[in-house]
Amino acid sequence: MSMQSLPRLPMTTHLKQLEIEGVQINIEWGKFITGSSFFVPCLDNRAVVTHIIMVAKSFDMKVQCRARVENGMWGVRAWRVA
């Protein structure tokens, strides 16, 4: 199946790109429910944590972030908390 034949997902007002170390990452913040998480591979974890928290606050969300190694990659996992 080619990329052109894939259905496009509807845009949401809760879509905001994170730019981490020159790489753009799309997070669908509207689908980021309490208890869910995402992982961002990176080297500069402090800057990534700060950026994730700042964007989450713009959507009135609380997140908890931890620097960790997953599948051999260093990065940050962010969980949405109540």
Secondary structure as the mmCIF struct_conf table of DSSP 4:
data_model
#
loop_
_struct_conf.conf_type_id
_struct_conf.id
_struct_conf.beg_label_comp_id
_struct_conf.beg_label_asym_id
_struct_conf.beg_label_seq_id
_struct_conf.end_label_comp_id
_struct_conf.end_label_asym_id
_struct_conf.end_label_seq_id
HELX_RH_3T_P HELX_RH_3T_P1 MET A 3 SER A 5
BEND BEND1 LEU A 6 LEU A 6
HELX_LH_PP_P HELX_LH_PP_P1 PRO A 7 MET A 11
TURN_TY1_P TURN_TY1_P1 THR A 13 HIS A 14
STRN STRN1 LEU A 15 ILE A 20
TURN_TY1_P TURN_TY1_P2 GLU A 21 GLY A 22
STRN STRN2 VAL A 23 GLU A 28
HELX_RH_3T_P HELX_RH_3T_P2 TRP A 29 LYS A 31
TURN_TY1_P TURN_TY1_P3 THR A 34 GLY A 35
STRN STRN3 SER A 37 PRO A 41
BEND BEND2 LEU A 43 LEU A 43
HELX_RH_AL_P HELX_RH_AL_P1 ASN A 45 SER A 58
TURN_TY1_P TURN_TY1_P4 PHE A 59 ASP A 60
STRN STRN4 LYS A 62 GLU A 70
TURN_TY1_P TURN_TY1_P5 ASN A 71 GLY A 72
STRN STRN5 MET A 73 VAL A 81
#
